[in-house]
């Protein structure tokens, strides 16, 4: 695989976050925090409605990464949460090649990542390092 600094990864546009998706993610992840699935609880905490788990957005970014490079090429993946993702929001995952370096004889792309909503709100920022010629794990 080749990568050029400034190259954009094909964006991953997702359907609106539904209540069903939140319930399914709660079951799959084991994160049953009621703020994500119980409207009354969310309102009691001062929110208008439930909102998505931050780790759901991270999982979406993982899909973006593994759609661009094989999972075996992933060397690191970090995120920080910057805003909530409301129920019914439409997240889009984006990435850009920030740098290409050689580390221990392996060419690696450093990627800047983000999840952005239709109104421009960035809910998650992160970065990843991906081997461009994976064949074996690094030593």
Backbone as a printed PyTorch tensor [residue, N CA C, xyz], in Angstrom:
tensor([[[  0.8430,  -1.1640,   0.0000],
         [  0.0000,   0.0000,   0.0000],
         [  0.8970,   1.2380,   0.0000]],

        [[  0.4540,   2.2520,  -0.6970],
         [  1.1700,   3.5120,  -0.7380],
         [  0.3210,   4.5720,  -0.0610]],

        [[  0.9320,   5.5590,   0.5210],
         [  0.2110,   6.6600,   1.1420],
         [  1.0240,   7.9200,   0.9530]],

        [[  0.3270,   9.0230,   0.7360],
         [  0.9550,  10.3140,   0.5060],
         [  0.4620,  11.2810,   1.5710]],

        [[  1.3550,  12.0750,   2.1190],
         [  0.9520,  13.0680,   3.1150],
         [ -0.1350,  13.9560,   2.5220]],

        [[ -1.1870,  14.1500,   3.2850],
         [ -2.3270,  14.9400,   2.8350],
         [ -3.4450,  14.1140,   2.2220]],

        [[ -3.1580,  12.8690,   1.9090],
         [ -4.1870,  11.9900,   1.3310],
         [ -5.3380,  11.8190,   2.3090]],

        [[ -6.5500,  11.9270,   1.7880],
         [ -7.7540,  11.7320,   2.5980],
         [ -8.2190,  10.2860,   2.4860]],

        [[ -8.5660,   9.6730,   3.6060],
         [ -9.1910,   8.3570,   3.5700],
         [-10.6210,   8.5340,   3.0680]],

        [[-11.1690,   7.5540,   2.3570],
         [-12.5660,   7.6730,   1.9520],
         [-13.4440,   7.7960,   3.1970]],

        [[-14.2600,   8.8420,   3.2960],
         [-15.0650,   9.0180,   4.5100],
         [-16.0540,   7.8760,   4.7060]],

        [[-16.3390,   7.5930,   5.9580],
         [-17.3370,   6.5910,   6.3200],
         [-18.5540,   7.3420,   6.8360]],

        [[-19.5910,   7.4240,   6.0090],
         [-20.8260,   8.0930,   6.3810],
         [-21.7750,   7.0610,   6.9680]],

        [[-22.2530,   7.3420,   8.1580],
         [-23.0690,   6.3790,   8.8910],
         [-24.5200,   6.8220,   8.9410]],

        [[-25.4160,   5.8700,   9.1380],
         [-26.8290,   6.2430,   9.2890],
         [-27.0310,   6.9620,  10.6200]],

        [[-28.1600,   7.6300,  10.7810],
         [-28.4280,   8.2790,  12.0650],
         [-28.3460,   7.2770,  13.2160]],

        [[-27.8150,   7.7340,  14.3310],
         [-27.7120,   6.8880,  15.5210],
         [-29.1270,   6.6760,  16.0770]],

        [[-29.5520,   5.4360,  16.0950],
         [-30.9050,   5.1130,  16.5660],
         [-30.8670,   4.6030,  18.0070]],

        [[-32.0090,   4.6120,  18.6270],
         [-32.1260,   4.0460,  19.9680],
         [-31.8100,   2.5530,  19.9440]],

        [[-32.2250,   1.8890,  18.8750],
         [-31.9350,   0.4560,  18.7440],
         [-30.4290,   0.2190,  18.6760]],

        [[-29.7150,   1.0680,  17.9260],
         [-28.2540,   0.9240,  17.8350],
         [-27.6100,   1.1080,  19.2020]],

        [[-28.1230,   2.0590,  19.9840],
         [-27.5730,   2.2790,  21.3280],
         [-27.8230,   1.0760,  22.2270]],

        [[-29.0140,   0.5000,  22.1410],
         [-29.3300,  -0.6840,  22.9480],
         [-28.4600,  -1.8660,  22.5370]],

        [[-28.2800,  -2.0490,  21.2350],
         [-27.4400,  -3.1470,  20.7540],
         [-25.9820,  -2.9500,  21.1640]],

        [[-25.4830,  -1.7090,  21.0680],
         [-24.1060,  -1.4490,  21.4610],
         [-23.9330,  -1.6630,  22.9650]],

        [[-24.9330,  -1.2580,  23.7500],
         [-24.8610,  -1.4850,  25.1970],
         [-24.7010,  -2.9790,  25.4840]],

        [[-25.4890,  -3.7940,  24.7980],
         [-25.3930,  -5.2390,  25.0040],
         [-24.0710,  -5.8150,  24.5410]],

        [[-23.6060,  -5.3490,  23.3930],
         [-22.3500,  -5.8830,  22.8400],
         [-21.1380,  -5.4510,  23.6580]],

        [[-21.1690,  -4.2240,  24.1620],
         [-20.0030,  -3.6900,  24.8670],
         [-20.0440,  -3.9550,  26.3710]],

        [[-21.2330,  -4.2370,  26.8930],
         [-21.3780,  -4.3910,  28.3320],
         [-21.5310,  -3.0540,  29.0460]],

        [[-21.6180,  -1.9660,  28.2790],
         [-21.7860,  -0.6290,  28.8590],
         [-23.2690,  -0.2920,  28.8930]],

        [[-23.8950,  -0.5920,  30.0030],
         [-25.3350,  -0.3780,  30.1450],
         [-25.6360,   0.9070,  30.9200]],

        [[-24.7450,   1.8750,  30.8490],
         [-24.9840,   3.1500,  31.5230],
         [-26.3230,   3.7010,  31.0490]],

        [[-27.2590,   3.9440,  31.9590],
         [-28.6040,   4.3570,  31.5410],
         [-28.6530,   5.6960,  30.8100]],

        [[-27.6170,   6.5000,  30.9010],
         [-27.6170,   7.7830,  30.1950],
         [-27.6520,   7.5900,  28.6810]],

        [[-27.2820,   6.3780,  28.2340],
         [-27.2690,   6.0660,  26.8000],
         [-28.5420,   5.3750,  26.3210]],

        [[-29.3670,   4.8740,  27.2560],
         [-30.5190,   4.0820,  26.8110],
         [-31.8360,   4.4230,  27.5080]],

        [[-31.7880,   5.2220,  28.5500],
         [-33.0010,   5.5410,  29.3210],
         [-33.2550,   7.0480,  29.2650]],

        [[-34.2850,   7.4480,  28.5200],
         [-34.5930,   8.8690,  28.3310],
         [-34.8280,   9.5650,  29.6670]],

        [[-35.5680,   8.9380,  30.5610],
         [-35.8520,   9.5620,  31.8570],
         [-34.5640,   9.8090,  32.6400]],

        [[-33.6610,   8.8500,  32.6020],
         [-32.3810,   9.0100,  33.2970],
         [-31.5800,  10.1560,  32.6780]],

        [[-31.5230,  10.1940,  31.3470],
         [-30.7760,  11.2600,  30.6630],
         [-31.3610,  12.6330,  31.0100]],

        [[-32.6790,  12.7430,  31.0080],
         [-33.3280,  14.0240,  31.3500],
         [-33.0510,  14.3940,  32.8100]],

        [[-33.0570,  13.3950,  33.6630],
         [-32.7440,  13.6370,  35.0710],
         [-31.3230,  14.1310,  35.2790]],

        [[-30.4490,  13.8220,  34.3420],
         [-29.0570,  14.2650,  34.4190],
         [-28.8420,  15.5950,  33.6840]],

        [[-29.9500,  16.1810,  33.1660],
         [-29.8390,  17.4870,  32.5330],
         [-29.7240,  17.4830,  31.0190]],

        [[-29.8740,  16.3190,  30.4020],
         [-29.8080,  16.2250,  28.9450],
         [-31.2180,  16.1640,  28.3700]],

        [[-31.3730,  16.5670,  27.1250],
         [-32.6780,  16.5030,  26.4580],
         [-33.0800,  15.0760,  26.1270]],

        [[-32.0810,  14.2330,  25.8730],
         [-32.3440,  12.8660,  25.4270],
         [-31.0910,  12.0390,  25.6810]],

        [[-31.1700,  10.7530,  25.3770],
         [-30.0000,   9.8830,  25.4660],
         [-28.9960,  10.2850,  24.3940]],

        [[-27.7770,   9.8110,  24.5310],
         [-26.7610,  10.0760,  23.5250],
         [-25.8520,   8.8640,  23.4080]],

        [[-25.1270,   8.8150,  22.3100],
         [-24.3170,   7.6400,  21.9850],
         [-23.1340,   7.4780,  22.9310]],

        [[-22.7560,   6.2360,  23.1180],
         [-21.5420,   5.8930,  23.8490],
         [-20.3430,   6.4650,  23.0720]],

        [[-19.3890,   7.0280,  23.7760],
         [-18.1760,   7.4940,  23.0970],
         [-17.4590,   6.3610,  22.3910]],

        [[-17.4930,   5.1810,  22.9930],
         [-16.8010,   4.0450,  22.3850],
         [-17.4810,   3.5780,  21.0960]],

        [[-18.7510,   3.9160,  20.9070],
         [-19.3990,   3.6080,  19.6340],
         [-18.7440,   4.4240,  18.5230]],

        [[-18.4740,   5.6960,  18.7900],
         [-17.7760,   6.5230,  17.8000],
         [-16.3740,   5.9930,  17.5360]],

        [[-15.6980,   5.5280,  18.5750],
         [-14.3760,   4.9480,  18.3780],
         [-14.4670,   3.6860,  17.5250]],

        [[-15.4990,   2.8870,  17.7430],
         [-15.6960,   1.6830,  16.9310],
         [-15.9310,   2.0550,  15.4730]],

        [[-16.7010,   3.1200,  15.2390],
         [-16.9040,   3.5810,  13.8570],
         [-15.5680,   3.9820,  13.2320]],

        [[-14.7140,   4.6790,  13.9930],
         [-13.3920,   5.0350,  13.4590],
         [-12.5650,   3.7900,  13.1600]],

        [[-12.7130,   2.7680,  13.9890],
         [-12.0320,   1.4980,  13.7140],
         [-12.4700,   0.9180,  12.3770]],

        [[-13.7570,   1.0460,  12.0640],
         [-14.2610,   0.5980,  10.7560],
         [-13.6260,   1.4030,   9.6330]],

        [[-13.4900,   2.7170,   9.8370],
         [-12.8230,   3.5470,   8.8270],
         [-11.4060,   3.0350,   8.5850]],

        [[-10.6790,   2.7930,   9.6670],
         [ -9.2900,   2.3350,   9.5480],
         [ -9.1870,   0.9900,   8.8370]],

        [[-10.0040,   0.0290,   9.2540],
         [ -9.8810,  -1.3110,   8.6600],
         [-10.5150,  -1.3760,   7.2790]],

        [[-11.2490,  -0.3570,   6.8890],
         [-11.6920,  -0.2470,   5.5020],
         [-10.5940,   0.2740,   4.5990]],

        [[ -9.6020,   0.9420,   5.1910],
         [ -8.5020,   1.5260,   4.4330],
         [ -7.2680,   0.6180,   4.4350]],

        [[ -7.0540,  -0.0800,   5.5310],
         [ -5.8790,  -0.9500,   5.6760],
         [ -6.2990,  -2.1910,   6.4580]],

        [[ -5.6150,  -3.3000,   6.2550],
         [ -5.9750,  -4.5050,   7.0180],
         [ -5.7220,  -4.3120,   8.5120]],

        [[ -6.5140,  -4.9880,   9.3180],
         [ -6.3740,  -4.8810,  10.7700],
         [ -4.9570,  -5.2090,  11.2240]],

        [[ -4.3140,  -6.1440,  10.5490],
         [ -2.9530,  -6.5400,  10.9260],
         [ -1.9430,  -5.4050,  10.7400]],

        [[ -2.2990,  -4.3690,   9.9930],
         [ -1.3950,  -3.2420,   9.7590],
         [ -1.4930,  -2.1780,  10.8510]],

        [[ -2.5080,  -2.2510,  11.6870],
         [ -2.7170,  -1.2330,  12.7160],
         [ -1.6590,  -1.3590,  13.8090]],

        [[ -0.9280,  -0.2630,  14.0520],
         [  0.1300,  -0.2610,  15.0640],
         [ -0.2820,   0.5030,  16.3240]],

        [[ -1.1090,   1.5250,  16.1690],
         [ -1.6450,   2.2420,  17.3320],
         [ -2.9110,   2.9680,  16.9180]],

        [[ -3.7440,   3.2630,  17.9230],
         [ -5.0350,   3.9070,  17.6770],
         [ -5.4320,   4.5760,  18.9780]],

        [[ -5.5340,   5.9090,  18.9670],
         [ -5.8850,   6.6720,  20.1680],
         [ -6.9650,   7.6870,  19.8080]],

        [[ -7.8080,   7.9840,  20.7870],
         [ -8.8430,   8.9970,  20.5760],
         [ -9.0340,   9.8240,  21.8380]],

        [[ -9.6690,  10.9740,  21.6560],
         [-10.1600,  11.7730,  22.7760],
         [-11.5470,  12.2800,  22.3820]],

        [[-12.4330,  12.2440,  23.3280],
         [-13.8190,  12.6150,  23.0850],
         [-13.9510,  14.1250,  23.2800]],

        [[-14.6140,  14.8030,  22.3230],
         [-14.7010,  16.2580,  22.3600],
         [-16.1330,  16.7710,  22.4870]],

        [[-17.1210,  15.9550,  22.1850],
         [-18.5280,  16.3510,  22.2970],
         [-19.3810,  15.0850,  22.2730]],

        [[-20.6260,  15.2040,  22.7350],
         [-21.5160,  14.0480,  22.7040],
         [-22.1210,  13.8920,  21.3050]],

        [[-22.5550,  12.6760,  21.0220],
         [-23.2610,  12.3630,  19.7810],
         [-24.7190,  12.1140,  20.1440]],

        [[-25.5970,  13.0780,  19.8520],
         [-27.0010,  12.9080,  20.2050],
         [-27.6620,  11.7740,  19.4220]],

        [[-28.7000,  11.1990,  20.0040],
         [-29.4950,  10.2140,  19.2800],
         [-30.0160,  10.9060,  18.0150]],

        [[-30.0720,  10.2000,  16.9300],
         [-30.4980,  10.6480,  15.5970],
         [-29.4340,  11.4390,  14.8380]],

        [[-28.2790,  11.7030,  15.4400],
         [-27.2010,  12.4040,  14.7280],
         [-26.6260,  11.4930,  13.6480]],

        [[-26.0710,  12.0980,  12.5970],
         [-25.4620,  11.3650,  11.4840],
         [-23.9460,  11.5490,  11.5270]],

        [[-23.2090,  10.6130,  12.1160],
         [-21.7540,  10.7620,  12.1770],
         [-21.0750,  10.3980,  10.8480]],

        [[-19.9980,  11.1040,  10.5800],
         [-19.1240,  10.7810,   9.4540],
         [-17.7050,  10.6800,   9.9990]],

        [[-17.0350,   9.5910,   9.6710],
         [-15.6540,   9.3780,  10.0950],
         [-14.7380,   9.8150,   8.9670]],

        [[-13.7060,  10.5830,   9.3430],
         [-12.7620,  11.0770,   8.3420],
         [-11.3390,  10.8570,   8.8310]],

        [[-10.4410,  10.7230,   7.8800],
         [ -9.0350,  10.5690,   8.2160],
         [ -8.1630,  11.1730,   7.1360]],

        [[ -6.9390,  11.5260,   7.5340],
         [ -5.9790,  12.1280,   6.6160],
         [ -4.5930,  11.6450,   6.9920]],

        [[ -3.7680,  11.3690,   5.9940],
         [ -2.3800,  10.9720,   6.2300],
         [ -1.6110,  12.2250,   6.6340]],

        [[ -1.1160,  12.2410,   7.8700],
         [ -0.3880,  13.3990,   8.3920],
         [  1.1080,  13.2840,   8.1480]],

        [[  1.6240,  12.0620,   8.1230],
         [  3.0650,  11.8440,   7.9330],
         [  3.2920,  10.4050,   7.5190]],

        [[  4.4150,  10.1770,   6.8730],
         [  4.8620,   8.8240,   6.5480],
         [  6.3100,   8.7290,   7.0040]],

        [[  6.6030,   7.7260,   7.8240],
         [  7.9370,   7.5250,   8.3770],
         [  8.3330,   6.0630,   8.2490]],

        [[  9.6080,   5.8240,   8.4390],
         [ 10.0880,   4.4510,   8.5520],
         [ 10.4820,   4.2300,  10.0020]],

        [[  9.9770,   3.1460,  10.5790],
         [ 10.2720,   2.7810,  11.9560],
         [ 10.6900,   1.3200,  11.9560]],

        [[ 11.8930,   1.0510,  12.4150],
         [ 12.4100,  -0.3170,  12.4870],
         [ 12.2580,  -1.0430,  11.1490]],

        [[ 12.5380,  -0.3310,  10.0650],
         [ 12.4880,  -0.9380,   8.7360],
         [ 11.0880,  -1.0770,   8.1610]],

        [[ 10.0980,  -0.5140,   8.8040],
         [  8.7160,  -0.6260,   8.3460],
         [  8.1760,   0.7720,   8.0270]],

        [[  7.6300,   0.9430,   6.8220],
         [  7.0070,   2.2170,   6.4540],
         [  5.6540,   2.3200,   7.1460]],

        [[  5.4340,   3.4520,   7.8050],
         [  4.1990,   3.6480,   8.5560],
         [  3.5780,   5.0000,   8.2380]],

        [[  2.2620,   5.0100,   8.1370],
         [  1.5130,   6.2460,   7.9570],
         [  0.9360,   6.6570,   9.3020]],

        [[  1.0940,   7.9250,   9.6220],
         [  0.4820,   8.5070,  10.8110],
         [ -0.7750,   9.2340,  10.3340]],

        [[ -1.9100,   8.8690,  10.9000],
         [ -3.1960,   9.3830,  10.4410],
         [ -3.8290,  10.2780,  11.4990]],

        [[ -4.4080,  11.3850,  11.0530],
         [ -5.2630,  12.2010,  11.9020],
         [ -6.6900,  11.7750,  11.6190]],

        [[ -7.4760,  11.5910,  12.6770],
         [ -8.8310,  11.0540,  12.5450],
         [ -9.8280,  11.9520,  13.2650]],

        [[-11.0820,  11.9140,  12.7920],
         [-12.1440,  12.6220,  13.4940],
         [-13.4960,  12.0420,  13.1260]],

        [[-14.4350,  12.2480,  14.0440],
         [-15.8450,  11.9540,  13.7790],
         [-16.5550,  13.2930,  13.8400]],

        [[-17.2870,  13.6030,  12.7840],
         [-17.9750,  14.8900,  12.6960],
         [-19.4490,  14.6570,  12.3860]],

        [[-20.3070,  15.4730,  12.9820],
         [-21.7460,  15.3810,  12.7460],
         [-22.1290,  16.3040,  11.5930]],

        [[-23.3470,  16.1390,  11.0870],
         [-23.8200,  16.9170,   9.9430],
         [-23.7660,  18.4210,  10.2070]],

        [[-23.8960,  18.8460,  11.4750],
         [-23.8630,  20.2800,  11.7750],
         [-22.4460,  20.8100,  11.9680]],

        [[-21.4400,  19.9330,  11.7470],
         [-20.0420,  20.3380,  11.8600],
         [-19.4100,  20.0650,  13.2080]],

        [[-20.1710,  19.6180,  14.1780],
         [-19.6290,  19.3120,  15.5030],
         [-18.6720,  18.1300,  15.4120]],

        [[-17.4690,  18.3080,  15.9120],
         [-16.5000,  17.2160,  15.9830],
         [-16.6800,  16.5510,  17.3400]],

        [[-17.0480,  15.2740,  17.3270],
         [-17.3250,  14.5730,  18.5770],
         [-16.1450,  13.7490,  19.0780]],

        [[-15.1980,  13.4980,  18.2090],
         [-14.0590,  12.6610,  18.5750],
         [-12.8930,  13.0270,  17.6770]],

        [[-11.7100,  13.1590,  18.2360],
         [-10.4730,  13.3630,  17.4760],
         [ -9.5120,  12.2630,  17.8830]],

        [[ -8.7010,  11.8390,  16.9520],
         [ -7.7530,  10.8030,  17.2830],
         [ -6.6490,  10.6960,  16.2720]],

        [[ -5.8560,   9.6760,  16.4640],
         [ -4.7740,   9.4000,  15.5230],
         [ -4.4980,   7.9050,  15.5200]],

        [[ -3.8710,   7.4830,  14.4700],
         [ -3.5070,   6.0670,  14.3380],
         [ -2.2080,   5.9740,  13.5640]],

        [[ -1.5340,   4.8680,  13.7600],
         [ -0.3440,   4.5400,  12.9830],
         [ -0.6240,   3.2220,  12.2940]],

        [[ -0.3950,   3.2070,  10.9770],
         [ -0.6960,   2.0370,  10.1590],
         [  0.5400,   1.6700,   9.3540]],

        [[  0.9140,   0.3950,   9.3940],
         [  2.0140,  -0.0910,   8.5570],
         [  1.5400,  -0.1230,   7.1130]],

        [[  2.3720,   0.3910,   6.2200],
         [  1.9730,   0.4540,   4.8180],
         [  2.2880,  -0.8210,   4.0610]],

        [[  3.1680,  -1.6230,   4.6050],
         [  3.5250,  -2.8910,   3.9610],
         [  3.5380,  -3.9890,   5.0150]],

        [[  2.3550,  -4.2840,   5.5820],
         [  2.3360,  -5.2950,   6.6350],
         [  2.6250,  -6.6780,   6.0840]],

        [[  3.3800,  -7.3850,   6.8000],
         [  3.6560,  -8.7600,   6.4350],
         [  3.9250,  -9.5640,   7.6880]],

        [[  4.4350,  -8.8490,   8.6560],
         [  4.7030,  -9.4690,   9.9470],
         [  4.6080,  -8.4010,  11.0240]],

        [[  4.2150,  -8.7700,  12.1990],
         [  4.1330,  -7.7830,  13.2800],
         [  5.5140,  -7.2590,  13.6230]],

        [[  5.6100,  -6.0050,  14.0900],
         [  6.9250,  -5.4750,  14.4610],
         [  7.4880,  -6.2110,  15.6650]],

        [[  8.7780,  -6.2090,  15.7930],
         [  9.4500,  -6.8590,  16.9140],
         [  9.4250,  -5.9890,  18.1300]]])
